[in-house]
Amino acid sequence: MKNVKLIDSGRKSWEWASSHMGIISTIVNERISYKPLKGVRLGLSLHITKETSVLVMAAINLGCKVSLCSANPLSVQEDIVAFLSSAGVKVHAWKDETEREYSDNLKQVLEYHPQIVTDDGSNLHVMAHKSKTVGILGGTEETTSGITRLKALEKNGKLQYPVIGVNEARTKHLFDNRYGTGQSTLTGIIRITNVLIAGKHIVVCGYGHVGRGVAARARGMGAIVTVVEVDALKALEAYMDGYYVKKIDQVVQNGDIFITCTGQTHVITEKHFRRMKNGVILANAGHFDNEIDVEKLFSNSNGNHSVREYLDCFHMNGRKIFLLSKGRVVNLVGGEGNPPEVMAMSFANQLLCIIHIFQNHKKMQKKVFSVPEKIDSTVANLSLKYLQIGIDKLSPAQRKYGKSY
Ligand SMILES: NC(=O)c1ccc[n+]([C@@H]2O[C@H](COP(=O)([O-])OP(=O)(O)OC[C@H]3O[C@@H](n4cnc5c(N)ncnc54)[C@H](O)[C@@H]3O)[C@@H](O)[C@H]2O)c1
């Protein structure tokens, strides 16, 4: 009975997300008559959210058979699992998986013998390489950190199939990473803690696509924002955008909330914990749970306890340090992930790239490819059309202008 209720709830969430992701329906409707992915086995490791269910249902409507696991052990929305399972998807995921269960679920997807692998973070791609899974024609990768790992495999001559880095599309990283993660990170922090953002001193580590979005939304809600960077250009950009820019050591004692958005490891660690103020809140928006050195937080504290779900308190020399979502992506664990409007763009890229790689894999080298420009501009144009926004065209004279020197 519980499961039936969950299926219904998941279906309603899928409908809600679909109604904000119209460009996915357009892409499906234009291709449904000839089903370009007919019979293709698709292996997915993605955050299991209502937005992901829109991508999965679209792939099914274009002919795919799908096996799915989660890209993160804590980010699974169980009503979506129930709904997708009822629609015939082989789902291997549940909320709060242990590390072992998470890894077993990745294995299950590979045992489905996927022809195309679509991943977020590249744990599935890496496992496919380590286990020497055969029969994979190509893949796609959703996020910055996942592409970094695949490029390392390519550089070492180990990449076994072509992969398209979907994050490289401008219609992905300029919107999903910035506006989507910017908003949903603040949502995640607020949902877990309900603290007031106005007046808080928020330290944003990393001023890439995600960091820019997080800093903008934090400032918009009245926070005083300091940016920490390692790249001179990004630091300068943050400064010109009107933020304080400091070394982490200069700001570590003053921050009320720290948000890591770097894709790097151990950005906040032992030496920082020791100097942080009483009551400080630590949150991570980067893909992996290593940006805040959680192990050192455990080993350096004199005890810890859970305050409420995904809010843990660590005692350190008479001070309290609060860690959100166990150091994992706060927008997906504490919130529902990125809003459907931006995931429509990301997943439109995914869907078109899955079709592209299935149709072209024989001609493609074993490399990490950017999203073809044609796909990126198709997604931009479809998005504008969906938003009923018209843009001008260059006149013939303007097209010639500057070409005759
Ligand atoms: N939570 C989500 O929904 C979501 C969405 C998109 C991307 N991501 C993840 O967020 C992370 C960042 O993605 P991005 O697209 O912004 O990447 P990016 O490469 O555009 O930006 C990362 C920035 O961090 C800076 N940086 C690196 N090490 C640092 C350090 N030690 N201290 C301070 N700054 C440092 C880099 O110079 C860079 O400017 C990645 O792990 C990515 O996979 C998460």
The ligand as an SDF file (V2000), in Angstrom:
LIG
                    3D

 44 48  0  0  0  0  0  0  0  0999 V2000
   25.7790   20.3920   -6.3520 N   0  0  0  0  0  0  0  0  0  0  0  0
   25.4580   20.4200   -7.6320 C   0  0  0  0  0  0  0  0  0  0  0  0
   24.2920   20.2780   -8.0200 O   0  0  0  0  0  0  0  0  0  0  0  0
   26.5390   20.6840   -8.6430 C   0  0  0  0  0  0  0  0  0  0  0  0
   26.2150   21.1690   -9.9190 C   0  0  0  0  0  0  0  0  0  0  0  0
   27.2430   21.4300  -10.8040 C   0  0  0  0  0  0  0  0  0  0  0  0
   28.5640   21.1680  -10.4390 C   0  0  0  0  0  0  0  0  0  0  0  0
   28.8260   20.6560   -9.2020 N   0  0  0  0  0  0  0  0  0  0  0  0
   30.1970   20.3860   -8.7310 C   0  0  0  0  0  0  0  0  0  0  0  0
   30.6700   21.5720   -8.0980 O   0  0  0  0  0  0  0  0  0  0  0  0
   32.0930   21.6350   -8.1890 C   0  0  0  0  0  0  0  0  0  0  0  0
   32.5020   22.9390   -8.8540 C   0  0  0  0  0  0  0  0  0  0  0  0
   31.9770   22.9780  -10.1760 O   0  0  0  0  0  0  0  0  0  0  0  0
   32.2090   24.2490  -11.1300 P   0  0  0  0  0  0  0  0  0  0  0  0
   31.4870   23.9460  -12.3880 O   0  0  0  0  0  0  0  0  0  0  0  0
   31.9420   25.5000  -10.4150 O   0  0  0  0  0  0  0  0  0  0  0  0
   33.7970   24.1040  -11.3970 O   0  0  0  0  0  0  0  0  0  0  0  0
   34.7830   25.2590  -11.8510 P   0  0  0  0  0  0  0  0  0  0  0  0
   36.0050   24.5530  -12.3010 O   0  0  0  0  0  0  0  0  0  0  0  0
   34.0920   26.2090  -12.7660 O   0  0  0  0  0  0  0  0  0  0  0  0
   35.0940   26.0630  -10.4940 O   0  0  0  0  0  0  0  0  0  0  0  0
   35.8450   25.5710   -9.4340 C   0  0  0  0  0  0  0  0  0  0  0  0
   36.6190   26.7660   -8.8630 C   0  0  0  0  0  0  0  0  0  0  0  0
   37.2110   26.3830   -7.6240 O   0  0  0  0  0  0  0  0  0  0  0  0
   38.4920   26.9740   -7.5630 C   0  0  0  0  0  0  0  0  0  0  0  0
   39.3140   26.2150   -6.6160 N   0  0  0  0  0  0  0  0  0  0  0  0
   39.9430   25.0340   -6.7980 C   0  0  0  0  0  0  0  0  0  0  0  0
   40.5860   24.6760   -5.6810 N   0  0  0  0  0  0  0  0  0  0  0  0
   40.3570   25.6380   -4.7630 C   0  0  0  0  0  0  0  0  0  0  0  0
   40.7590   25.8200   -3.4170 C   0  0  0  0  0  0  0  0  0  0  0  0
   41.5210   24.9440   -2.7830 N   0  0  0  0  0  0  0  0  0  0  0  0
   40.3310   26.9360   -2.7710 N   0  0  0  0  0  0  0  0  0  0  0  0
   39.5560   27.8520   -3.3960 C   0  0  0  0  0  0  0  0  0  0  0  0
   39.1470   27.7220   -4.6840 N   0  0  0  0  0  0  0  0  0  0  0  0
   39.5470   26.6300   -5.3510 C   0  0  0  0  0  0  0  0  0  0  0  0
   38.9970   26.9190   -8.9960 C   0  0  0  0  0  0  0  0  0  0  0  0
   40.0440   27.8510   -9.2190 O   0  0  0  0  0  0  0  0  0  0  0  0
   37.7330   27.2470   -9.7780 C   0  0  0  0  0  0  0  0  0  0  0  0
   37.5970   28.6310  -10.0110 O   0  0  0  0  0  0  0  0  0  0  0  0
   32.4910   20.3800   -8.9690 C   0  0  0  0  0  0  0  0  0  0  0  0
   32.7570   19.3450   -8.0650 O   0  0  0  0  0  0  0  0  0  0  0  0
   31.2420   20.0430   -9.7610 C   0  0  0  0  0  0  0  0  0  0  0  0
   31.2160   18.7150  -10.1830 O   0  0  0  0  0  0  0  0  0  0  0  0
   27.8490   20.4360   -8.2870 C   0  0  0  0  0  0  0  0  0  0  0  0
  1  2  1  0
  2  3  2  0
  2  4  1  0
  4  5  1  0
  4 44  2  0
  5  6  2  0
  6  7  1  0
  7  8  2  0
  8  9  1  0
  8 44  1  0
  9 10  1  0
  9 42  1  0
 10 11  1  0
 11 12  1  0
 11 40  1  0
 12 13  1  0
 13 14  1  0
 14 15  2  0
 14 16  1  0
 14 17  1  0
 17 18  1  0
 18 19  2  0
 18 20  1  0
 18 21  1  0
 21 22  1  0
 22 23  1  0
 23 24  1  0
 23 38  1  0
 24 25  1  0
 25 26  1  0
 25 36  1  0
 26 27  1  0
 26 35  1  0
 27 28  2  0
 28 29  1  0
 29 30  1  0
 29 35  2  0
 30 31  1  0
 30 32  2  0
 32 33  1  0
 33 34  2  0
 34 35  1  0
 36 37  1  0
 36 38  1  0
 38 39  1  0
 40 41  1  0
 40 42  1  0
 42 43  1  0
M  CHG  2   8   1  16  -1
M  END
$$$$
